[in-house]
Amino acid sequence: MRVWLSIVCSVWAAFAAPAVAQDYGDTPYVQTPQVVVDKMLEMAKISSKDYLIDLGSGDGRMIITAARRYGARGFGVDLNKSLVTLANRNAARMGVANRAVFYERDLHETDITQADVLTIYLLPEVNLMVRPRILALKPGTRLVSHDYGFGEWQPDVEIVMDAPGKPVGRDQKSKVMYWVVPTQVAGKWVWQGPAGLYELQIDQVFQKITGTLSAGGKRVSLDKAALTGNNISFEAVLDRGRHEFTGKVINNAIDGDMRVTGAAGTTQAWNATRTELRDARFTDLTPGITAR
Ligand SMILES: C[S@@+](CC[C@H](N)C(=O)[O-])C[C@H]1O[C@@H](n2cnc3c(N)ncnc32)[C@H](O)[C@@H]1O
């Protein structure tokens, strides 16, 4: 892996934009092709309400494109002073200097808590260093990464696309991955409903959830269980048929709707309280990588 990384780094360095004479920090400068920038922003479903942070912002293309195309706001950080100057100059030239700002700053020292969306094109080991801080962001924060993932935290969406003009790699392809920071939902939840006491047990590995639902003397596994930020959904076959649950998790409460499917379909509210908190496999599981 290390040999491969150093080969990648030297190839990247060789192809870096001529204006950049030196690499800084822990990932060398390589531009994301504009077509990939466009796809990343599309996958992150950017709107004018979003605040973006680009870690290792290069010539500023990610935040500048988000500002120009979607009216979003944000900032980028980079250790390379000349790239920061170039990015701010590009933002001014494109008329978005009031919405896209760039700072000479170490990404590991940058406060990212303001982000609605994080954009990243960094080496995989750097992603793993940042991962604990990303998982601690507010649930629902979106993350989009070019080419490299975040270890065992599997993306919600992953595509491979043509990347003409990409300065690295033989096949002119890019991988784009998208995640939503999940809330911590693991534990035991209870509420009263039509079948009496309902008891929901949830296990969690990042955004992947599994579990069981007990009600009316019956205990069944959850089907189609999903967690996106604060939003939970699952299905369970109980006495009156298939039940579809959707809800919003706010700390130790879930408020949502339960729909019983079939001819006599009904919808009613469910309001659960967490009575036992369980560890989610959420924090860093990768040996040798520590949170900064
Ligand atoms: C692969 S380039 C990506 C540039 C840009 N985001 C893009 O996609 O076109 C990585 C960038 O991260 C910057 N970088 C590396 N380590 C950094 C650190 N610790 N703090 C801030 N920037 C860093 C490099 O200077 C480089 O510009």
The ligand as an SDF file (V2000), in Angstrom:
LIG
                    3D

 27 29  0  0  0  0  0  0  0  0999 V2000
   -5.5960   16.1990   -4.5760 C   0  0  0  0  0  0  0  0  0  0  0  0
   -5.5010   17.9090   -4.2660 S   0  0  0  0  0  0  0  0  0  0  0  0
   -7.1920   18.3730   -4.4330 C   0  0  0  0  0  0  0  0  0  0  0  0
   -7.3860   19.8100   -4.8720 C   0  0  0  0  0  0  0  0  0  0  0  0
   -8.8360   20.2250   -5.1090 C   0  0  0  0  0  0  0  0  0  0  0  0
   -9.6670   19.9130   -3.9480 N   0  0  0  0  0  0  0  0  0  0  0  0
   -9.4010   19.5370   -6.3210 C   0  0  0  0  0  0  0  0  0  0  0  0
  -10.1230   18.5470   -6.1130 O   0  0  0  0  0  0  0  0  0  0  0  0
   -9.1430   19.9770   -7.4480 O   0  0  0  0  0  0  0  0  0  0  0  0
   -5.2090   17.9460   -2.5080 C   0  0  0  0  0  0  0  0  0  0  0  0
   -4.9430   19.3380   -1.9730 C   0  0  0  0  0  0  0  0  0  0  0  0
   -4.8400   19.2340   -0.5650 O   0  0  0  0  0  0  0  0  0  0  0  0
   -3.8410   20.1340   -0.1140 C   0  0  0  0  0  0  0  0  0  0  0  0
   -3.3880   19.6370    1.2040 N   0  0  0  0  0  0  0  0  0  0  0  0
   -2.6460   18.5350    1.4740 C   0  0  0  0  0  0  0  0  0  0  0  0
   -2.4870   18.3790    2.7890 N   0  0  0  0  0  0  0  0  0  0  0  0
   -3.1420   19.4200    3.3810 C   0  0  0  0  0  0  0  0  0  0  0  0
   -3.3460   19.8010    4.7270 C   0  0  0  0  0  0  0  0  0  0  0  0
   -2.8460   19.0970    5.7490 N   0  0  0  0  0  0  0  0  0  0  0  0
   -4.0800   20.9010    4.9720 N   0  0  0  0  0  0  0  0  0  0  0  0
   -4.5940   21.6390    3.9480 C   0  0  0  0  0  0  0  0  0  0  0  0
   -4.4290   21.3170    2.6440 N   0  0  0  0  0  0  0  0  0  0  0  0
   -3.7180   20.2230    2.3590 C   0  0  0  0  0  0  0  0  0  0  0  0
   -2.7890   20.0980   -1.2020 C   0  0  0  0  0  0  0  0  0  0  0  0
   -1.9960   21.2820   -1.1940 O   0  0  0  0  0  0  0  0  0  0  0  0
   -3.6690   19.9730   -2.4450 C   0  0  0  0  0  0  0  0  0  0  0  0
   -3.9700   21.2380   -2.9830 O   0  0  0  0  0  0  0  0  0  0  0  0
  1  2  1  0
  2  3  1  0
  2 10  1  0
  3  4  1  0
  4  5  1  0
  5  6  1  0
  5  7  1  0
  7  8  2  0
  7  9  1  0
 10 11  1  0
 11 12  1  0
 11 26  1  0
 12 13  1  0
 13 14  1  0
 13 24  1  0
 14 15  1  0
 14 23  1  0
 15 16  2  0
 16 17  1  0
 17 18  1  0
 17 23  2  0
 18 19  1  0
 18 20  2  0
 20 21  1  0
 21 22  2  0
 22 23  1  0
 24 25  1  0
 24 26  1  0
 26 27  1  0
M  CHG  2   2   1   9  -1
M  END
$$$$
